[in-house]
Structure formats: structure tokens, C-alpha cells
Amino acid sequence: MDDDNAVQFVGAGPGAADLLTLRAARLLGEAQIVLYPGTYLDAGVLANCSPGAELVDTSDLDLDAIVAHLIDGHREGRTVVRLVSGDPSVYSAVSEQIRRLDAAGVPWAVTPGVPAYAAAAARVGRELTVPLVAQSVVLTRTQQRSTAMPETEALKAFAATRATLVLHLAITRTRELMAELAPEYGTDCPVVVVYRASQPREQVLRGTVADIADAVEAAGLRQAAVILVGRALAGEPDPDAGESHLYDPARDRSANRAEGLR
């Protein structure tokens, strides 16, 4: 929605202050009320806020309490930013919040952020899509009592593709998940776990389907971590892997030149 006083949902990225987008930093600087997820955010992100801004940590608030702050701030004529961790398009509860704002007649807008899985992949220097190894990335999570998974989205079904898997909100179930993935990915398949990617307390664990659970349990990780699984994460490039057609020397680039592309 377009409105000068719309509630702004802003992706805070993986948490590092210097991984905010320029737009996110500007919106934070202009905001009079900022609601932020204190559990997942590096405090440096909030340094972009105006000194006079009202800062509300949503860690102990339920959804209705959060939305009440958004609605009240808007109706008071104040500029409101709702920071969400990572990118708003994934596991942000934005859909529930905007549904309530729509019902209240409150306009809103969304600004994307750097997703945690991208920060994790960057941290370990791996492309998640390697020709002839993996050309798909599956972003998923696991069944929890609080949020049910659709029946068609069972982890076993995703595993059958052998695509690169990114598991969110799953760190406490690492051992059972690896047992479920082993038949398709193999026990020697690379796994990377990144805790608080890009933040000062960042921790990176490398292993395989067979042993990553031991490392996770030894580190005592319970939240704020993503699990990456797949052959594209291998430490050494596969000599049998293909290469991108886009940069193949034999590729005809005349159409690109005709359109002024490079």
C-alpha cells in the first residue's frame, strides 16, 4: 500500500547493523515508534533510530499487543516501523499483522531485508546452486506444536529432490532431522549450521549429516540458527560439476549486444 503515514514493515536482515538496506536505515531514522525483535537483533541496528524515537521490544508481546502498538501509533499520526528479523517474506508473521491492520483500516508497506540463509551462505563462502549438483533451494521448517506444517510439505518429500535445504526454526530437532534426511542425502553429505549469522555472537558449525547433531548439542544451540544441508556446500569444488551456461565462452551473446546488455 502507498501512504505517507503507512506502518512500515522493515526487514532487519540477519541482525548486523551494516547489513541493513539503505531504505531500512532511512525509515528507522525517520520513525517515531520502532517495534523490534530484541531476541534476534544486534543492538547496533537500533543506532539508526532517531534519539527521540520510542523503542518497543516485542520479545514478550503477543501478536495482538504488537498490532495494538502499530494501530495506536498510526492513529496518533506518528511514523511507525515494525522491524522483523531477516526478510519479511519468510517466517515473519507479517501476514497475520497486515490482516489485522487491513481490518482496522490502517495502511502498510513492506521493505525487504537480507535473509538469514543468505548471510549464512556468505559466511561460509558457498553458492547454494551449483550446476549439476543443486539448482534448487528449499526454505522450510519443521513441525511444531504451535504451527502445523501442511501435509504436502513433509521433509521427506523435500529430501527426495536432494536440493539444497535450508531449515529454519529447527535447531532443537537437529538429530532427528538428520536421521530423516540420511536415506536421500547420505550420511557424508555436508551440513553447515550458522548461529546468529553476521552478529557479534555468530557461531559456525561444519559437519555432515552423520555428525552435525553432536556439534549442535555440544554448542548448546537452542535458537537463532539456520541449518544448511546439501552437496553444494562441499568444501572443495566438485571437478565433475558443470558450469553456468550464462558465462560459457561458446554461448551466443549477439542478442545481448543487440539490446545493449552485458
C-alpha positions in Angstrom: 0.0 0.0 0.0 1.1 3.6 -0.6 0.6 6.1 2.2 2.9 8.7 3.6 2.0 7.5 7.1 1.7 3.8 6.4 3.0 1.4 9.0 6.4 0.2 7.7 7.3 -3.4 8.0 11.1 -3.4 7.6 13.4 -6.4 7.2 16.3 -6.0 9.7 18.4 -8.5 7.8 20.3 -11.2 9.8 21.0 -8.8 12.6 24.2 -7.0 11.7 23.9 -3.2 11.7 25.8 -2.9 8.4 23.6 -5.3 6.6 20.6 -3.1 6.7 19.4 -1.7 3.3 19.7 2.0 2.7 15.9 2.2 2.7 15.7 0.4 6.0 18.2 2.8 7.6 16.3 5.8 6.3 13.0 4.5 7.6 14.5 3.8 11.0 15.9 7.3 11.1 12.5 8.8 10.3 10.4 6.7 12.6 8.9 8.0 15.8 8.0 4.5 17.1 10.1 1.4 16.3 8.9 -2.1 17.3 11.8 -4.6 17.1 12.5 -8.3 17.9 15.1 -8.0 20.7 15.8 -11.7 20.8 17.2 -11.8 17.3 18.6 -8.3 16.7 22.1 -6.9 17.3 21.6 -3.7 19.3 23.7 -1.8 16.7 20.8 -1.9 14.3 18.9 0.5 16.6 21.7 3.0 16.4 20.0 4.1 13.1 16.9 5.2 15.1 16.3 8.8 16.0 17.3 9.7 19.6 13.8 10.7 20.3 12.1 7.5 18.9 10.0 5.3 21.2 11.6 1.8 21.1 9.4 -1.2 21.9 11.0 -4.7 22.3 8.4 -7.2 21.1 10.1 -10.2 22.6 7.5 -10.5 25.4 4.5 -9.3 23.4 1.8 -11.4 21.7 0.6 -10.6 18.2 -2.5 -8.6 19.3 -0.3 -6.4 21.6 2.1 -5.8 18.8 -0.6 -4.8 16.4 -2.2 -2.6 19.0 1.1 -0.5 19.2 1.0 -0.3 15.3 -2.6 0.9 15.2 -2.3 3.3 18.1 0.9 4.9 16.7 -0.7 5.3 13.2 -3.9 6.9 14.7 -1.8 9.3 16.7 -0.2 10.5 13.5 3.2 9.1 14.3 5.5 7.3 11.9 5.7 3.6 12.8 8.3 1.0 11.9 7.9 -2.7 12.7 11.3 -4.3 12.3 11.3 -8.1 11.6 14.3 -10.3 11.6 15.8 -11.4 8.2 13.4 -10.7 5.3 9.7 -10.1 5.8 8.7 -12.7 3.2 9.9 -15.7 5.3 8.7 -16.6 8.8 8.0 -13.1 9.9 4.3 -13.3 10.8 3.7 -10.2 8.6 0.7 -11.8 7.0 -1.1 -12.1 10.4 -0.2 -8.5 11.2 -1.3 -6.9 7.9 -4.6 -8.9 8.1 -5.3 -7.1 11.4 -4.2 -3.7 10.0 -6.5 -4.2 7.0 -9.4 -4.9 9.3 -8.6 -1.7 11.2 -8.2 0.4 8.0 -4.5 1.1 8.7 -2.2 1.3 5.6 1.1 -0.5 5.5 4.1 -1.1 3.3 7.0 -3.6 3.3 10.7 -3.2 2.8 12.8 -6.3 2.2 15.9 -7.3 4.1 18.9 -9.7 3.7 17.6 -13.2 4.7 19.4 -15.1 7.3 20.1 -18.1 5.0 21.9 -15.7 2.5 24.1 -14.3 5.3 24.9 -17.9 6.4 25.9 -19.0 2.9 28.0 -15.8 2.6 29.7 -16.5 5.9 30.9 -19.9 4.7 31.6 -18.8 1.1 29.3 -21.2 -0.6 26.9 -20.8 -3.5 23.8 -22.8 -2.8 23.1 -23.6 -6.5 25.9 -25.3 -8.3 25.4 -26.7 -11.9 24.8 -30.5 -11.9 24.9 -30.5 -8.1 21.9 -28.5 -7.0 19.8 -25.9 -8.9 17.1 -25.5 -6.3 17.0 -24.2 -2.7 14.2 -25.3 -0.4 13.4 -23.0 2.5 11.4 -24.9 5.1 10.9 -25.5 8.8 9.8 -28.4 10.9 6.6 -29.5 12.6 6.0 -27.8 15.9 3.0 -27.9 18.3 2.4 -24.2 17.8 2.4 -24.2 14.0 1.4 -27.2 11.9 3.0 -28.0 8.6 0.8 -28.6 5.6 0.6 -32.4 4.8 2.1 -31.9 1.4 5.2 -30.2 2.8 6.8 -33.2 4.6 10.5 -33.0 5.0 10.8 -36.5 3.4 9.2 -35.1 0.2 11.7 -32.3 0.0 14.6 -34.6 0.7 13.7 -36.7 -2.3 14.7 -33.8 -4.5 18.2 -33.6 -3.0 18.1 -29.9 -3.4 20.0 -27.6 -1.0 17.9 -27.5 2.1 17.6 -24.5 4.5 16.0 -25.4 7.7 14.7 -22.6 9.9 13.3 -22.9 13.4 14.6 -26.4 13.6 17.8 -26.4 15.6 16.4 -28.2 18.6 15.4 -31.1 16.4 18.7 -31.5 14.5 19.4 -35.1 15.4 16.0 -36.5 14.4 16.0 -34.4 11.2 19.4 -35.7 10.1 18.1 -39.2 10.6 15.2 -38.4 8.3 17.5 -36.9 5.7 20.2 -39.5 5.7 18.5 -42.0 3.3 18.4 -39.4 0.5 21.4 -37.2 1.2 23.7 -39.8 2.6 25.5 -39.6 6.0 28.5 -37.9 4.4 26.5 -35.0 3.0 27.9 -31.6 4.1 25.9 -29.7 6.7 26.5 -26.1 8.0 24.9 -24.6 11.0 25.2 -20.8 11.5 24.0 -19.3 14.7 23.3 -15.5 14.7 24.8 -15.1 11.2 26.7 -11.8 10.8 26.2 -10.8 14.5 29.0 -10.4 17.1 28.0 -13.7 18.8 28.0 -15.6 15.4 29.0 -19.2 15.6 29.6 -21.6 12.6 29.5 -25.3 12.8 30.5 -27.5 9.9 29.9 -31.3 9.7 27.9 -33.9 7.9 24.5 -35.5 8.2 26.2 -38.1 10.4 27.8 -35.8 13.0 26.3 -32.3 12.9 23.9 -33.1 15.7 26.8 -33.8 18.1 28.3 -30.4 17.3 25.0 -28.6 17.8 24.3 -30.3 21.1 27.9 -29.7 22.3 27.5 -26.0 21.5 24.2 -25.8 23.3 22.4 -24.1 20.4 18.6 -23.6 21.0 17.5 -20.8 18.7 18.6 -18.2 16.1 20.3 -20.7 13.9 19.8 -21.9 10.4 20.8 -25.4 9.1 22.1 -25.7 5.5 22.2 -29.2 4.0 23.4 -30.3 0.6 26.2 -31.3 -1.7 26.6 -27.7 -2.9 28.2 -27.0 0.5 31.2 -29.2 -0.2 34.5 -27.6 0.9 36.2 -28.4 -2.4 34.6 -27.7 -5.8 33.4 -30.9 -7.4 35.5 -31.5 -10.6 32.5 -33.2 -12.2 30.2 -30.3 -11.5 29.1 -28.3 -14.5 29.5 -24.6 -15.1 26.9 -21.9 -15.8 25.7 -21.6 -19.4 25.4 -17.8 -18.9 29.2 -17.4 -18.9 30.1 -20.2 -21.3 32.6 -19.0 -23.9 30.6 -20.8 -26.6 27.4 -19.0 -25.8 26.0 -16.7 -28.5 25.8 -13.2 -26.9 24.8 -11.4 -30.1 21.2 -10.9 -28.8 22.5 -9.3 -25.6 24.7 -6.9 -27.6 21.8 -6.0 -29.8 19.8 -5.0 -26.8 22.7 -3.1 -25.2 23.1 -5.7 -22.4 26.3 -7.0 -21.0 
